[in-house]
Amino acid sequence: MKVLPRFLILLVPALACVLAIPAPAQVRDHDIQPEDYFDLTTLGNLAVSPDGLWIAFTESRWGNGKEGRSSDLWIVGTREGAARRLTFDGFGGGSCVWSPDGRSLYCLGRDRAGREAPPHDGSTQVWRIDPVAGTRQAVTRLDGGVESFVLAPGGDAVLFTATEETTDESWSALRKEFPDLRYGHGVRDLTRITRLDLGSWREKTLLDPDRVVWDMALSPDGRKLALITTTDNELIFKEGWSRVEVLDLETGATLTVADESWRRDHKSPYGWIEDLAWAGDSRALAFSISYDGYASQIWVAEEAADRWDLQRVERPGLATYAGALRWRGEGRTLCYLGEEMGRVRLLGTRDVGSGAQGPTDILTEGDWVVGAYAFDRRGKMLAVIAETVTGANDVYAVEGPRKLVRRTDSNPQVATWKLPRIEHVSWTGGDGETCWGILELPPGYRDGDGPLPAVVELHGGPTSSTKYRLRLWIYGRALMASRGYALLSPNYHGSTGYGDAFLEKLIGRENDIEVADIAAGTRWLIDQGIADPDRIGVMGWSNGGYLTNCMIVAEPDLYAAASSGAGVLDMVIQWGTEDTPGHVINFVEGLPWEVADHYRQASPLYGLDRVRTPTLIHVGGSDPRVPPAHSKALYRALHHYLGVPTELVIYPGEPHGLTTHENRLAKMKWDLAWFERYLLGKDPD
């Protein structure tokens, strides 16, 4: 296999990007404000037309007040012309695919006309869009809506999924007598798969609702439907009890891809099957297995006479699998997003099959963070959605590994922003190993301008990372630098993009090695003359909130202020109440009654008497991932028993991530005011 070179740390010169959209020079005179976040648009759902001439994509925008984000469908030429909007009013446009003749687009969408009956009742349905006229026609009219769909290769039918509630036989009488109660098990939402003929408009059930289908992919020859299934719709069943099945559409028989060596031979059984992708010859099925704490794996199942033969696809260098499996055209080049050193590129492994693989190529070289990609039918035309350190996400036509031609200008206002100076930096962390992170400095910062007030921002996951890109979001990036702070985002042990060994070293060492990484990174800021040692804050959400809790226990004199968002306090509570307990089991290496000491060591709860840092606490009132009990316990301990300056902000009805304009704005403004009070000495009133 060809070994990829280490990716560059500094920004690759302008050879990486060619602008197809001429724009007048802009004066960067705008200081970034919290409200600017809600003017940003986010792109997704790429689809390239079969002839390679057009790119369809969705654009998401924020609403006002208690509204969240809504999406609409757009189209742009691969070579010329401005982007054109096809739908309005938050219609959607997800799962967009082109018809084989390129004359129509099929997608999931919602017609919000306010009528009582589908398809105009706001339920999700399959729609057909005319990309020239911009008109749309409902393909499905299902009560309750459609979950997902695929288009038949000939364009003559759609296969769609919908859920139906079923009640198990045990205790069924009482469950049915009291249907409004919630039960631990026994009442399930199972999946029905239906084929709708687009000529006769007749429906045929392909799979009765006796299992849950999380994803499906139709083979190019139209004969086989690959499924990711579980026996229950609770998320816990997906992290270790999921399987790959193949439904023969001619016979109706279902065959399970029985060789589960990916599960049997792995250190953890708690893997998530994702990203089904058929090869062009319909004889190979690719899928990925994602783990909390371990590197994701890519597998290919090849059809034999009476079985499926599995092979694992090896990744190059330090690259971590970042999703989006696709076969290129009719060949055996398997493409996917690969993350390395803060960048995300599109990779393609040639000649995958028969237990072998060829070299891996970088299809988008340079300092890019690629979020999505799509090929035309032949695999010739490639489009990506990508970001850089100087611009927000846009659609690019890829004319070569180092020639990405921008086809949209989704956020023109960014050209007027005063941008932070963004660097990929390193220091010596836990176990004496090199750690990396993203450093943002105020616009116009010059070496020697410090020391500055600083904030250490901790990413979630932890099987994730902070990327080398411009990003304004609610957890501090871009915004803190605009207010004169230095912002360090450590990619501590357990982060993706720095090799499997670096990623997996966090297993069994939570609240230990990554705490050492973060503390060392904070002191590196001080030693470099960047941070004022008396004015450093720490913040994070989810696993970043957990680590914020860990840091104020482990380093009570290092941080003068903290913002803990949706952070774990006690690992036993987390295992017992979150929706994905395999996460905890992986990192703590066992169940509470098996390794009780491990659970205690990983829990900041038992060291709260050391905390002196003024701490702001955020949590969604309906968070299923890190339930509010953690944040409430932290608040009770600090406010009522320890006398530490503390505020608790609960966002009613919100899940793990804040969803409304109002709540996200509140989160940003509370953080800014908190750090101004305790790092800058400003009165919040």
Secondary structure, 3 states (H helix, E strand, C coil): CCCCCCCCCCCCCHHHEEECCCCCCCCCCECCCHHHHHHCCEEEEEEECCCCCEEEEEEEEECCCCCCEEEEEEEEECCCCCCEECCCCCCEEEEEEECCCCCCEEEEEECCCCCCCCCCCCCEEEEEECCCCCCEEECCCCCCCCCEEEECCCCCEEEEEEEEEEECCCCHHHHHHCCCCCCCCCEEEEEEEEEEECCCCCEEEEECCCCEEEEEEECCCCCEEEEEEECCCCHHHHCCCCEEEEEECCCCCEEECCCCHHHHCCCCCCEEEEEEEECCCCCEEEEEEEECCCCCEEEEEEECCCCEEEEEECCCCCCEECCCCEECCCCCCEEEEEEECCEEEEEEECCCECCECCCEEECCCCCCEEEEEEECCCCCCEEEEEECCCCCCEEEEEEECCEEEECCCCCHHHHHECCCEEEEEEEECHHHCEEEEEEEECCCCCCCCCCEEEEEEECCCCCCCCCCCCCCCCCCCCHHHHCCCEEEEEECCCCCCCCHHHHHCCCCCCCCHHHHHHHHHHHHHHHCCCEEEEEEEEEEECHHHHHHHHHHHHCCCCCCEEEEECCCCCHHHHHHHCCCCHHHHHHHCCCCCCCHHHHHHCCHHHHHHHCCCCEEEEEECCCCCCCCHHHHHHHHHHHHHHCCCEEEEEECCCCCCCCCHHHHHHHHHHHHHHHHHHHCCCCCC
